[in-house]
Amino acid sequence: MNEDMIISELRNSDVEFNKCFNEHIKLEQDLEALYSLKIVPPEVEANIKQIKLTKLKNKDLMDQIIIKYKKTITTNGNA
């Protein structure tokens, strides 16, 4: 099972993973909008840093869920 298939499976079966995945996408869109500003005030720069931190936390959590899932399917012989 490749990474895309695992992500697809987890998006359908794991509420926490799906929530993190959707939030990660939304935050990426928010960052793109903020990066498109010609002038970035300090408060927006602080917001960008907070969004990046939240995205990183979500990515770490998704990676942990993927690792756990891979261990589960390997243990069950479904890999």
C-alpha positions in Angstrom: 0.0 0.0 0.0 1.6 3.3 -1.1 1.5 6.6 0.9 -1.3 8.1 -1.2 -3.5 5.0 -0.6 -2.8 5.1 3.1 -3.7 8.8 3.3 -6.9 8.2 1.4 -7.8 5.3 3.7 -7.0 7.4 6.8 -9.0 10.3 5.6 -12.0 8.0 5.3 -11.5 6.0 8.5 -9.7 8.2 11.0 -11.6 11.4 12.2 -8.5 12.9 13.8 -6.4 12.4 10.7 -9.0 13.8 8.5 -9.4 16.9 10.7 -5.7 17.5 10.7 -5.5 16.9 6.9 -8.3 19.4 6.2 -6.9 22.0 8.6 -3.4 21.6 7.0 -4.9 22.4 3.6 -6.8 25.4 4.9 -3.7 26.7 6.6 -1.7 26.3 3.4 -4.3 28.4 1.6 -4.2 31.0 4.3 -0.4 31.2 4.0 -0.6 31.6 0.3 -3.0 34.5 0.7 -0.8 36.2 3.2 2.3 35.6 1.1 0.6 37.4 -1.8 0.5 40.6 0.2 2.9 43.2 -1.2 3.4 44.7 2.3 3.5 42.4 5.3 2.9 44.3 8.6 4.5 42.9 11.8 1.2 41.5 13.1 0.7 39.6 9.8 4.2 38.3 10.1 3.4 37.0 13.6 0.2 35.4 12.2 2.3 33.7 9.4 4.6 32.2 12.1 1.7 30.9 14.1 0.1 29.3 11.0 3.4 27.6 10.1 3.7 26.3 13.7 0.2 24.9 13.6 0.8 23.3 10.2 3.9 21.7 11.5 2.1 20.3 14.5 -0.7 18.9 12.3 1.9 17.4 9.9 3.7 15.7 12.8 0.4 14.3 14.1 -0.5 13.0 10.7 2.9 11.4 10.3 2.5 9.7 13.7 -1.0 8.4 12.6 0.5 7.1 9.3 3.3 5.3 11.1 0.9 3.7 13.6 -1.3 2.6 10.7 1.6 1.1 8.8 2.6 -0.9 11.8 -1.0 -2.1 12.2 -1.2 -3.3 8.6 2.2 -4.8 8.7 1.4 -6.7 11.9 -1.9 -7.9 10.4 -0.2 -9.0 7.2 -2.1 -6.7 5.0 0.9 -4.8 3.6 
